[in-house]
Amino acid sequence: MDFREDQIERYSRHILLQDIGVEGQERISRAKVLVIGAGGLGAPVLLYLAAAGVGTLGVMDGDVVDLSNLQRQVIHFTPDVGKPKALSAKEKINRLNPDVHVVAYNEFFTAENALNIIRDYDFIVDGTDNFPVKFLINDACVLSGKPFSHGGILRFDGQTLTHLPGTACYRCAFHSPPPPNAVPTCSQAGVLGAIAGMLGTIQAAETLKFLTGTGELLTNRLLSFQAKSMHFRTTPIRRNAGCPVCGEHPTVTVTTLHEAEQAVCELKKKRG
């Protein structure tokens, strides 16, 4: 593709990088990325991917902006309270970078729409805040052969891993969702707003590394950090032969894809 003069200037700091260059920026500009959840994690992911010039960004969230979101969900502003998050995010992306084609899905990610939604995308980012949907994203991506980035935050902690077909998936590390109320939500335990930005930018970096073929991805590794001490560590994860979705005898299939109910990270009972 031929970049316009203004695009060359906009993406010049990428083009200058030996590991990205014009070819890498072309890959970014042709890519299609779906971000599920336009909240604490999805907000920085969307902003950085939009700034990078990802060709098509899908934004999926069926929730509306709440005043309590604004402490960490930096893509939404005070006048957006009450507005659908997917539409609010789309407006900001369009203002940040008109090169990006934004597809807004004002709906939740469910077992009914999962496979159809992810089909058209090259990479999926999990920016959700409840366990059942995280497992649903994992299962749908594994069954569809789609690479994705998992992310989760609580209090001062964050964790993330990247899955490519053939590598350890989220279920290889965490077999199934915890029972309801076994793990507190952010509305119960709280979360430092900046933690969302720290983890979201890591997920955005993983996405861009995948799109450009640059560096070493967080595959077969779980990256976790504790911000109070700024301690980061990576834990090796092996592909589990007994994994219910990618193991030798899978029990999660296209026909059995489902999600459970779980409280989420809001003051009100919401999903997404």
Secondary structure in CASP SS format (residue, H / E / C, confidence):
PFRMAT SS
TARGET T0000
AUTHOR 0000-0000-0000
METHOD secondary structure of the structure
MODEL  1
M C 1.00
D C 1.00
F C 1.00
R C 1.00
E H 1.00
D H 1.00
Q H 1.00
I H 1.00
E H 1.00
R H 1.00
Y C 1.00
S H 1.00
R H 1.00
H H 1.00
I H 1.00
L C 1.00
L C 1.00
Q C 1.00
D C 1.00
I C 1.00
G H 1.00
V H 1.00
E H 1.00
G H 1.00
Q H 1.00
E H 1.00
R H 1.00
I H 1.00
S H 1.00
R H 1.00
A C 1.00
K E 1.00
V E 1.00
L E 1.00
V E 1.00
I E 1.00
G C 1.00
A C 1.00
G C 1.00
G C 1.00
L C 1.00
G H 1.00
A H 1.00
P H 1.00
V H 1.00
L H 1.00
L H 1.00
Y H 1.00
L H 1.00
A H 1.00
A H 1.00
A H 1.00
G C 1.00
V C 1.00
G C 1.00
T E 1.00
L E 1.00
G E 1.00
V E 1.00
M E 1.00
D C 1.00
G C 1.00
D C 1.00
V E 1.00
V C 1.00
D C 1.00
L H 1.00
S H 1.00
N H 1.00
L H 1.00
Q H 1.00
R C 1.00
Q C 1.00
V C 1.00
I C 1.00
H C 1.00
F C 1.00
T H 1.00
P H 1.00
D H 1.00
V C 1.00
G C 1.00
K C 1.00
P E 1.00
K H 1.00
A H 1.00
L H 1.00
S H 1.00
A H 1.00
K H 1.00
E H 1.00
K H 1.00
I H 1.00
N H 1.00
R H 1.00
L H 1.00
N C 1.00
P C 1.00
D C 1.00
V C 1.00
H E 1.00
V E 1.00
V E 1.00
A E 1.00
Y E 1.00
N C 1.00
E C 1.00
F C 1.00
F C 1.00
T C 1.00
A C 1.00
E C 1.00
N C 1.00
A H 1.00
L H 1.00
N H 1.00
I H 1.00
I H 1.00
R C 1.00
D C 1.00
Y C 1.00
D C 1.00
F E 1.00
I E 1.00
V E 1.00
D E 1.00
G C 1.00
T C 1.00
D C 1.00
N C 1.00
F H 1.00
P H 1.00
V H 1.00
K H 1.00
F H 1.00
L H 1.00
I H 1.00
N H 1.00
D H 1.00
A H 1.00
C H 1.00
V H 1.00
L H 1.00
S H 1.00
G C 1.00
K C 1.00
P C 1.00
F E 1.00
S E 1.00
H E 1.00
G E 1.00
G E 1.00
I E 1.00
L E 1.00
R E 1.00
F C 1.00
D E 1.00
G E 1.00
Q E 1.00
T E 1.00
L E 1.00
T E 1.00
H E 1.00
L C 1.00
P C 1.00
G C 1.00
T C 1.00
A C 1.00
C C 1.00
Y H 1.00
R H 1.00
C H 1.00
A H 1.00
F C 1.00
H C 1.00
S C 1.00
P C 1.00
P C 1.00
P C 1.00
P C 1.00
N C 1.00
A C 1.00
V C 1.00
P C 1.00
T C 1.00
C H 1.00
S H 1.00
Q H 1.00
A H 1.00
G C 1.00
V E 1.00
L C 1.00
G H 1.00
A H 1.00
I H 1.00
A H 1.00
G H 1.00
M H 1.00
L H 1.00
G H 1.00
T H 1.00
I H 1.00
Q H 1.00
A H 1.00
A H 1.00
E H 1.00
T H 1.00
L H 1.00
K H 1.00
F H 1.00
L H 1.00
T H 1.00
G C 1.00
T C 1.00
G C 1.00
E C 1.00
L C 1.00
L C 1.00
T C 1.00
N C 1.00
R E 1.00
L E 1.00
L E 1.00
S E 1.00
F E 1.00
Q E 1.00
A C 1.00
K C 1.00
S C 1.00
M C 1.00
H E 1.00
F E 1.00
R E 1.00
T E 1.00
T E 1.00
P E 1.00
I C 1.00
R C 1.00
R C 1.00
N C 1.00
A C 1.00
G C 1.00
C C 1.00
P C 1.00
V C 1.00
C C 1.00
G C 1.00
E C 1.00
H C 1.00
P C 1.00
T C 1.00
V C 1.00
T C 1.00
V C 1.00
T C 1.00
T C 1.00
L C 1.00
H C 1.00
E C 1.00
A C 1.00
E C 1.00
Q C 1.00
A C 1.00
V C 1.00
C C 1.00
E C 1.00
L C 1.00
K C 1.00
K C 1.00
K C 1.00
R C 1.00
G C 1.00
END
